Amino acid sequence: SSSNNNDEVANDFLTRDVFLSSQILSFLGECGKVIGGLTAFFLGYSLIYLYFNQGNMIYLPELEGIPRQNSCNPRGYRTPAEYNLLYEEHNIMTQDGISIHAWLLLQP
């Protein structure tokens, strides 16, 4: 009879452990779905943001009233002279009055 009671107690613990384990796994599964959904959302948002703003990330436009200086560019992007190229400097005036600095690369 005492072994029968021990068996019943062991079965109760086992049943409770299986129930708790299934509840924990269910909870973790739900957490995984939420985390996966949030990750997919932020990844999608980031890709859309990068797509629509890629031009601003590649080219830094001139701030109003503050002209860009070639000397501020990283080395290798300041003038063609850094590569021993023959060139002429030109300023092109647009119809709306904006001056565009350009280099004309010459044949050696």
Secondary structure, DSSP 8 states (H G I E B T S, - for coil): -HHHHHHHHHHHHHHHHHHHHHHHHHHHHHHHHHHHHHHHHHHHHHHHHHHHHHHHHHS---BTTB---GGGS-TTSS-GGGGT--EEEEEEE-TTS-EEEEEEE---
